[in-house]
Amino acid sequence: MRREHPDIIVPDLSKPAGSVIDAAGMVTCIACGRRLRIARADIVGLGYRCGACTAKAQIAELDRGEADVTANLTPSDQARLPRLLTGPQLILLGIGCLVLAVLLWIANVGVPVWRGIPAPVWALIAGSGSIAIGLTRIRGWKRRLVVPTE
């Protein structure tokens, strides 16, 4: 019996254009294009970034409440990443898990699934967690940056 193996995707391992260091030890910020010494640059996925651009990225992250973890990827690599479920999709998934928990409870399916805890309890936990995460995504509960005005 012969098994089919998935295709192996070999990423492009060549140096990105933004990672070039010249003879004087200077690099270019990939965000603003400013030239700076390598000792003062932050290393990011596609090259180097100046301190000001790093600070702007961190403030934007705090303002949005979530990190743009794909900012260091090329657009083609970003397109290959799976999309996360939205808030309403997670709530629907949670409701489905709660319905499953009730149906399992009614059917009296109490077979231990893991560590002796019955299946309806696991479905209840999964449903409650999905609804909670979905609500946080809808309501936009985020960390907020508070900057003193003085």
N, C-alpha and C positions, 0 to 999 in steps of 0.2 A: 504494500500500500504506500503510495507516494503522496506526500503532503505538499500542498501549494503554500508557498511562502509569500508574504506581502512584498510589494516592491520596496526596495530600499531607496529612499530619497537622500541623496548626498547634497548637503547644502554647499553654497559657494563659500569656500574658506579663504578666498583671496582677501588681502587687506582692503578695507574700505578707503575711499578717496580722502575722507576726513582724517585719517590716521597718519598722514605723512608728516614727518619731522624733518625740517631742513637742517643744513649744516650748522646754523647758528643756534639750534635748539629751540626754534620757534614753531608753533603750530597755529592752525586756524580754527576758530570757534565754528562749529557746524551750524549754530543757530544764527549768529549775527555776522559772521565773517571776519571778526576782529582778530588780529595777529597778537599772540602773547607767548611768553616763555612757557615751556612745558611744565616747569615747576609750579606755575600758577594756574594750570589748566586742570579741569576735572575730566576723567576718562568716562566716556559714555559709549554706548554700543557701536556707533558709527564713526567715532573719532574723539575729538576733544571739545569741551565747552568751557567758556570763560565763567568766572564767578558770578557775574551779573546775570547771565542767562540761566545758570543753575539756580540762583535765588528766585528768578522769575518763575521757573518751572516748579520749584517747591511751593511758592505762594499760590500758583495756579492749582497745584495738587490739593493744598489745604482748602482753597476756596471751593473746589468741585467736590471734595470729600473722597475722591478716589484717585489713585495714581494712574497716569497714562503709561502703563507698563510696556506698551508697544511702541513708544516714541523712538526707541533705539533700533527698531526693525525697518527694513526696507518695505515699501508698499507691497511688493510681491509676497514677502514673508508675512506681513500683516493679513493679507487676503487668505492665507492658508490656515490661520488660526480659527478654531471653532468659536462660534458666537454663543454668549451666555444667555440664559433664559431671562426674560424681562419680568418685572414685578407681577403683572397680571397672569403671565404664564406660570409662575411659581405658585401663585394663589390657586389657580385651577388644578395644578398638580397636587397641592396640599389637600384641596377638597376631595380629589379623587382618592388620595391615600386615606382620608378620614372615612369616606364611604366604604372603602375596602376594609378598614378596621371594623366598622359596624357590621358589615356582611360576614366577616370572619368570626366576629363575636356571636352573631346570631346563629351561624352554622356550627358554633361550638368547636371551632378549630383551635385547639389549644396546644398544638404540637410545639414543643420547644424548638426554637430556631437557632438561638445562640445564647449560651450561658443560662439555659433554662427559662428564658423569658418567652412567653407565647407570641405567636405571630401578630395577633391583633394589637398588642402593646407596641411592637415595632412599627406597625403601620400608623398607629396613633402618633408616635414620636416623629416619624418621617413627615406626616401630614402637618403637624403643628409647627415643625421647623420650617417647612416649605412656605407655609402661610406667613410666618414671622419674617422670614427673609424677603418674601414678596412685598410685604407691607413696608419694610424699610426701604426697598427700592422705589416704591411708588411715592411714599411720603418724602423721600429724599433726606432721610436723617443722615446728616453729614457732620464731619468736624468742621468747625468754622474758625477762621483766623480772626482774632480780635487784635487790631492794631491800635495802640493808644494814639489819640489825636493831639496830644500835647507835644 
